[in-house]
Amino acid sequence: MSKGLSTLLEADESEPFELINPGGRSELVLLCDHASNRVPARLNNLGLSDEQLAGHIAWDPGAALLAKALAGRLDAPLLLSNYSRLVIDCNRSPSAAASIPAISDATVIPGNAALSAEDAQLRRSSLFDPYHDAIRRFLDARDARATRLLSIHSFTPSLAGVERPWSVGVCYRLDASWAAQWLAALRASLTEPVGDNQPYEIEPHVDYSLPVHGEARRLPAIMLEFRQDKLQDQNAVQRWSELLAQCWSRMR
């Protein structure tokens, strides 16, 4: 499929990433790795139905809306990936099997079966590399400005039959002190459970964005995970963005 192609994208398709509010004055830089369920036209929806692509296997529903609302409230820059994690996952190393999954949450991805090395490289050069190059350039340009990376994700309320009770989780590895501030602020504001490294923790052999762009630069870097049924409408998104802005204000 990729023979003779220099990019996976047609001329009229969306760019691989979006940069919002690049001049934002906040020390927070927001990332959203799984912002979109878009699939390049050449890949024919990866052989999946629209219903399957609307589900959590293809993206993090609600995460982009929340990230954009928070960027607006905090005057923070935000970088978002513009294509589905099923095409190539922008929070996984390209060398990892999960980078282009053949199966996700028991769903077979036909368009990812028996993918050639050439086709995998085309996905990387067309979508993964431009997103991460943009993050790298943006952080380089901030020079000595105080910077903290905050990655916004969402998670399905149950996975493999296991219920996940947390409304929000604070996920971290090296930045336990900053994570503790978020945990304390969120728990003071909420009556529902707040996850401490739940439903995931940052793992350098699994995660890519925060270890590479945050920890490797010695920048404070954590991930906030929101349960998807808590982000089902614009009112909910706005409530969360207001609460997060208040939490951040109390930390400063």
C-alpha positions, 0 to 999 in steps of 0.5 A, spaced: 500 500 500 505 504 501 509 503 495 511 510 492 508 514 498 511 519 502 505 521 506 499 517 508 495 523 508 491 526 502 492 533 501 485 535 504 486 531 510 487 534 517 494 535 519 497 530 524 497 534 530 494 541 532 497 546 536 492 551 540 494 557 544 501 557 543 502 563 546 499 561 553 502 564 559 501 558 563 507 554 566 502 548 564 503 545 557 497 540 556 498 534 551 492 530 549 495 523 545 488 520 544 484 526 542 481 523 535 478 517 532 480 520 525 483 515 520 486 517 514 482 515 508 487 511 505 486 506 510 478 505 509 477 505 517 481 500 518 476 495 516 472 497 522 465 500 523 463 507 525 460 504 531 467 501 533 471 507 531 466 511 536 468 507 542 474 507 547 479 502 543 480 508 537 481 514 542 479 517 549 472 520 548 471 527 551 479 528 553 480 533 547 474 537 549 476 537 556 483 539 554 481 544 550 476 547 555 482 547 560 487 550 556 482 556 555 481 557 562 488 557 564 491 560 558 495 554 557 498 551 550 495 545 548 498 540 543 493 534 540 494 528 536 489 528 530 488 521 528 486 514 532 491 511 536 489 504 532 492 507 526 498 508 530 498 510 538 502 516 539 503 514 547 507 508 545 514 507 542 513 505 535 518 499 537 512 496 541 507 491 539 502 496 542 504 501 537 499 499 532 495 493 535 492 487 531 487 487 537 484 492 542 480 490 548 478 483 544 476 487 537 480 485 531 483 490 527 483 488 520 487 494 517 492 492 522 493 485 520 500 483 517 502 490 516 509 490 513 515 494 516 514 499 510 507 501 512 508 501 519 514 506 518 509 510 513 504 511 519 510 513 523 513 518 519 506 521 517 503 521 524 507 519 530 513 523 528 510 530 526 506 530 533 512 528 537 517 533 533 512 539 534 512 537 542 519 537 542 520 544 538 515 547 542 518 545 549 525 547 546 522 554 544 520 555 551 528 555 553 528 557 561 521 558 562 518 554 567 514 548 564 510 542 567 507 537 562 500 535 564 497 530 559 489 529 559 486 522 557 480 518 559 478 511 560 473 506 560 468 505 566 470 497 565 475 493 562 475 486 561 469 485 565 473 489 571 469 495 574 473 502 575 470 506 580 475 512 580 472 518 577 479 521 575 486 518 576 492 522 578 498 517 574 505 519 575 512 515 576 518 520 578 513 526 580 510 524 586 510 530 590 506 534 584 502 528 584 500 528 591 498 536 590 493 534 585 491 528 589 490 532 595 486 538 591 482 533 587 480 529 594 478 536 597 473 537 591 470 531 590 466 526 594 467 520 589 473 516 588 480 519 586 485 514 583 492 514 586 496 511 580 489 508 577 487 506 572 494 506 570 501 508 572 506 512 568 511 506 565 517 508 561 516 501 557 509 502 556 508 510 555 512 515 551 510 522 551 511 523 558 517 519 559 520 522 553 518 529 553 517 530 561 522 526 565 528 526 560 528 533 560 527 533 568 520 537 567 514 535 572 510 531 568 503 527 570 497 524 567 490 525 569 485 520 567 478 521 567 472 516 566 469 517 560 462 517 563 464 523 567 465 527 560 459 525 556 456 532 555 459 539 554 456 541 561 460 536 564 466 538 561 466 545 563 465 543 570 471 538 570 475 544 567 473 549 572 474 544 578 481 543 575 483 550 574 481 551 581 485 545 583 491 548 580 490 555 583 490 552 590 497 549 588 501 555 586 
